[in-house]
Amino acid sequence: MMHGPLPQAKERPRSLESRIQEHLPELPSSERKLAELILDFPGELSAYSATELAKLAGVSKAAASRLFKRLGFRNFEEARRLVRDIKQWGSPIYLHERHQDSSPLPSESQAFLSDHIAALTRTFEQLDDEGLDAALHQIVQARRIWLVGFRNSYFVAAYARWQFIQFRHQVHLLPHPGETLGEHVTEFGEDDLLIAIGMRRRVGDLTRVMQAARERDMPILYLTDSLSGENRELATWTLSCDISSSFLFHTYVGPMGLIHYLSVQAVRLAGKSGRVRLEDIEIAHEQVRDFD
């Protein structure tokens, strides 16, 4: 299998808050006043014009202009574009808005439920049936399955492993606690399947594992969030999940629901071999008295 050159990871620009913290002790009073306002809710900067932001802080537009140039931006619009990019990347402090900084509201429970239902619905509406079918056959037929995820994506990968081991052998979760990846990557083969979970915010190791699998002609199923453009060119199949929410933090009902769906459909596809393994596991539970 021939591949083109592997993509190079892009270096992310410094965040707005790190730039402010670096210069905060030396700022004149008017610029400091604006900087402290931005630090409270940096994600809201993208919603204002320079004039509106200066008025909100009670400083002049000239002071605002001086602050953003001091922070290394050509102008306010460049800073606003950076904030929009970071919000899309998924930084919680940039997703947190002023109206969310209040006491818990029990009346929000229905809105919270509707928000999650909408995310799950959007996830399943965008599934590619052809890619989904091919991925399901690979989940059942692959010699070994390797699952990899980091940060929040790790628990999604762990859940996938827990589901898949119910109906098939040789399902491995990476990285193991305290271990490096090289010892496992060296075992990757073209008859295996890598399932890479890459919801925001992704780390460099995910890309490197996917590159290693591709170099070994190993098919890759990539589960990522809807807005991500990263790593898709490395994957054999990509299934997108909607993790957006009207509330602070991302919602993972979409990815978890998709893993559940893949598990149910894979058991059906596995047929008798999947049922036999399920039966064997239940007998083993009784033998070792796993449950009270």
Number of C-alpha atoms within 10 A of each C-alpha: 7 7 9 5 6 14 12 7 11 8 6 9 9 11 13 23 19 12 14 20 13 10 14 16 9 9 14 11 11 16 24 21 18 21 23 16 16 18 18 15 17 22 24 20 22 20 12 12 13 20 14 13 21 22 14 12 18 12 18 16 15 12 17 25 18 14 23 21 13 16 18 13 17 12 17 18 14 12 20 22 13 20 23 17 16 21 19 16 17 18 17 15 17 25 25 19 16 11 6 12 10 7 6 8 7 7 8 10 10 10 12 14 10 12 17 23 14 17 22 22 16 18 22 18 12 13 15 13 10 9 14 16 14 13 24 18 14 21 26 25 17 19 16 21 26 23 22 27 25 22 13 16 22 20 15 23 27 17 15 23 22 15 18 25 18 20 25 24 15 13 20 20 18 20 18 11 6 6 10 11 14 11 9 15 16 11 10 21 18 16 15 23 26 28 26 27 26 27 30 21 16 20 13 10 14 17 21 15 20 25 19 17 25 23 17 18 18 21 23 25 27 24 25 25 24 17 15 17 9 15 20 18 11 22 21 16 20 23 24 25 29 26 25 22 16 13 15 15 15 20 18 22 19 24 28 18 16 21 20 16 12 20 23 14 15 23 22 15 16 17 12 12 15 21 16 14 16 17 14 13 15 13 12 12 12 11 9 8 9 9 6 4
